[in-house]
Amino acid sequence: MAALAFLFLILIIPNACLAATSLLENKDCSQSSVCGNLTIHFPFRLKTQPKCNNTDFRAELECDNHNRTVLVIPMYYRYHDIYEVYHVKEISYSDYWMRLTYPSLDDGDNCALPRTLTDPFSTPSVNYDTCGDVIPDLHTYSDDYLKNYLVNCSRPIKSPFYVNASRCTNTGSSSYFYFLDGRGTPYHEFSQFCTVIDGIRVQADNITALSTSDIYELLLMGFEVSWDIFTYTTCDKPSISQIIHWV
């Protein structure tokens, strides 16, 4: 199994639109907070934590009602704002990485599917108006290791490229869920009776060689994201840009 890593690039825009100094030198933003068993500090802050000054551009995390740290990533798809949502299980500030898991698999439902995309109207919109706001923008699906998909099919599919994604028997259901390896699946093997409903991140070279339980075991372990910090001198497009880098 290949070791996996994300390159998490945080693009931070100064509020005054002036030449920025390194954020690592921002001594005023050293306050920390706690969510569950995680301590949150620079370069992150909880959404409920007030900004430390006018040039506080730490990336926001959320603490949900169950005291779990949540990363919400706004995206724009087919004229709608949608969101990818992950639980943050670990943060290593010294090594610049965090481990993320799928919220739908953390709620004790043994029949749940690994979903990250939320309804466009279920999550509060992000404020894009203030120069300096940190706005996540996830660019992931072009990377080979992320071309694994969760598909919903209207009939059973008999193909070695489709791995059953349902852990529970759904008698009488008109939906059949599968994991599909988008890298190794020939175009003619993609069934017209199936629709991609989500992308999945599995730390494996070839999911078609894995069983359903093997894939869920890897999904429950989550995946790691690493980050670098950059400063920019324009306020045109404040964003967090995530670019995948697998090693």
C-alpha positions in Angstrom: 0.0 0.0 0.0 1.4 3.3 -1.0 2.0 5.9 1.7 -0.4 8.8 1.1 -0.2 12.5 1.8 -2.0 15.6 0.8 -0.3 18.9 0.2 -2.6 21.4 1.9 -1.8 24.9 0.6 -3.3 27.7 2.6 -3.5 30.9 0.5 -3.9 33.8 2.9 -4.8 37.3 1.8 -4.0 40.4 3.9 -7.0 42.4 4.9 -5.4 45.8 4.2 -4.3 44.6 0.7 -0.7 45.6 1.6 2.5 43.7 1.3 2.2 40.9 3.9 4.6 39.7 6.5 4.9 36.1 7.3 2.0 34.7 9.2 4.4 32.6 11.2 5.6 35.9 12.8 2.1 36.9 13.9 2.6 36.6 17.6 -0.8 38.0 18.4 -2.6 34.9 17.1 -1.1 32.4 19.4 -4.2 31.8 21.4 -5.5 28.2 21.5 -8.8 26.6 22.1 -10.1 23.0 22.7 -12.6 20.8 20.9 -12.9 17.3 22.3 -9.4 15.9 22.7 -7.9 18.3 20.2 -6.1 21.6 20.9 -6.7 24.1 18.1 -4.1 26.8 17.5 -2.2 28.5 14.7 -2.6 28.1 11.7 -6.2 27.2 12.7 -8.9 28.6 14.9 -12.4 27.5 15.9 -15.2 29.4 14.1 -16.5 30.5 17.5 -13.2 31.9 18.5 -12.9 35.7 17.8 -10.2 36.9 15.5 -7.1 38.1 17.3 -6.6 41.1 15.2 -7.5 42.6 11.8 -5.0 40.4 10.0 -6.0 37.1 11.6 -6.2 34.8 8.6 -6.1 31.4 10.4 -8.2 28.7 8.7 -11.4 28.0 10.5 -12.4 24.7 12.0 -15.8 24.0 13.7 -16.7 22.2 16.9 -20.0 20.4 16.6 -22.6 19.6 19.2 -20.9 16.3 20.0 -17.6 18.1 20.7 -16.0 16.8 17.5 -13.7 19.0 15.4 -15.0 19.5 11.9 -13.4 20.8 8.6 -16.0 22.3 6.2 -14.8 23.0 2.7 -17.1 25.1 0.5 -17.2 24.1 -3.2 -19.1 25.3 -6.2 -20.7 22.7 -8.5 -23.3 23.2 -11.2 -24.3 26.7 -10.0 -24.8 25.5 -6.4 -22.7 25.9 -3.3 -22.0 22.5 -1.8 -19.8 21.5 1.0 -17.3 18.7 1.8 -17.4 17.9 5.5 -14.8 15.9 7.4 -14.1 15.0 11.1 -10.6 16.0 12.2 -9.2 13.1 14.3 -5.6 14.2 14.8 -3.5 17.3 14.2 0.3 17.3 14.3 1.4 21.0 14.4 5.1 20.0 14.4 4.9 17.9 11.3 2.1 19.9 9.6 -0.5 17.3 9.0 -4.0 16.3 10.2 -6.0 13.1 9.9 -9.5 13.3 8.5 -12.4 10.8 8.5 -15.9 10.6 7.1 -18.6 11.9 9.4 -21.2 9.5 8.1 -19.0 6.6 9.3 -18.4 8.1 12.8 -22.0 8.1 13.9 -22.4 4.4 14.8 -24.6 3.4 11.8 -23.1 0.2 10.5 -25.1 0.5 7.3 -23.9 4.1 6.5 -22.1 5.0 3.3 -19.0 7.2 3.2 -20.4 10.6 2.3 -18.8 14.0 2.4 -21.0 16.2 0.2 -23.8 17.9 2.0 -27.1 19.4 0.8 -26.4 22.9 -0.6 -29.0 24.4 1.8 -28.0 22.5 4.9 -24.8 24.4 5.8 -24.5 28.2 6.4 -23.0 30.1 3.5 -19.5 31.5 3.8 -18.9 35.2 3.8 -17.0 36.1 0.6 -17.2 39.9 1.1 -14.5 40.7 3.5 -11.0 40.9 2.2 -8.9 38.5 4.2 -11.6 35.8 4.9 -10.2 32.3 4.6 -12.3 30.4 2.0 -11.5 26.8 1.3 -11.4 25.6 -2.3 -10.8 21.9 -2.8 -9.2 20.7 -6.0 -9.0 17.0 -5.6 -10.7 15.0 -8.3 -8.0 15.4 -11.0 -5.5 13.4 -8.9 -5.2 9.7 -9.7 -5.4 8.5 -6.1 -8.7 10.3 -5.7 -10.4 8.7 -8.7 -12.2 6.3 -6.5 -16.0 6.8 -6.6 -19.1 5.8 -4.8 -21.8 5.0 -7.4 -25.5 4.5 -7.1 -26.9 1.9 -9.7 -30.5 1.2 -10.5 -29.7 -2.5 -11.0 -27.1 -5.0 -9.7 -23.8 -4.8 -11.6 -21.7 -7.9 -12.2 -18.2 -6.6 -12.9 -14.8 -7.1 -11.2 -14.4 -3.3 -11.3 -17.4 -2.7 -9.0 -16.9 -3.5 -5.3 -20.1 -3.8 -3.3 -20.4 -0.7 -1.0 -23.4 -1.9 1.0 -22.7 -3.5 4.3 -26.3 -4.3 5.0 -28.9 -6.2 2.9 -31.4 -3.9 1.3 -34.2 -6.2 0.3 -36.5 -4.6 -2.3 -34.3 -1.5 -2.8 -34.0 0.0 -6.2 -30.5 1.4 -5.4 -27.3 -0.6 -5.5 -24.2 1.0 -4.2 -20.7 0.2 -5.4 -17.1 1.5 -5.0 -15.5 2.1 -8.4 -11.9 2.5 -9.2 -11.9 5.3 -11.7 -8.3 4.8 -12.6 -8.3 1.2 -13.7 -11.8 0.9 -15.0 -12.1 0.9 -18.8 -14.6 3.4 -20.2 -16.8 0.7 -21.6 -17.2 -0.9 -18.1 -18.9 2.2 -16.6 -22.5 1.2 -16.6 -25.2 3.5 -18.0 -27.3 2.4 -15.0 -25.0 4.0 -12.5 -24.4 7.5 -11.2 -21.4 8.9 -9.3 -22.6 10.3 -6.0 -19.3 11.0 -4.3 -15.6 10.7 -4.5 -13.8 8.6 -1.9 -10.2 8.7 -0.6 -8.9 5.2 0.2 -5.3 4.6 1.1 -4.9 1.7 -1.3 -3.4 1.3 -4.8 -6.2 -0.8 -6.2 -9.6 -1.0 -4.5 -10.8 -3.7 -6.9 -8.4 -6.1 -5.1 -10.1 -5.4 -1.7 -13.2 -6.7 -0.1 -16.0 -4.5 1.1 -14.9 -4.9 4.7 -11.3 -4.1 3.7 -12.3 -0.8 2.1 -14.4 0.3 5.1 -11.6 -0.5 7.5 -9.4 1.8 5.5 -12.1 4.5 5.3 -12.5 4.4 9.1 -8.8 5.0 9.5 -9.1 8.1 7.5 -6.4 9.9 5.5 -3.8 12.5 6.2 -3.6 16.1 4.9 -0.4 18.2 5.2 -0.2 22.0 4.8 2.2 24.8 3.9 1.6 28.4 4.6 1.9 31.2 2.0 1.1 34.9 2.1 -0.1 37.0 -0.8 -0.4 40.7 -1.5 -3.7 40.9 -3.3 -7.3 40.7 -2.0 -9.0 39.6 -5.2 -9.6 35.9 -4.4 -9.0 34.9 -0.7 -8.9 31.2 -0.5 -7.5 28.0 0.9 -6.4 26.0 -2.0 -5.9 22.3 -1.5 -3.7 20.6 -4.0 -3.2 16.8 -3.8 0.3 15.5 -3.5 0.7 11.7 -3.1 4.0 10.2 -2.2 
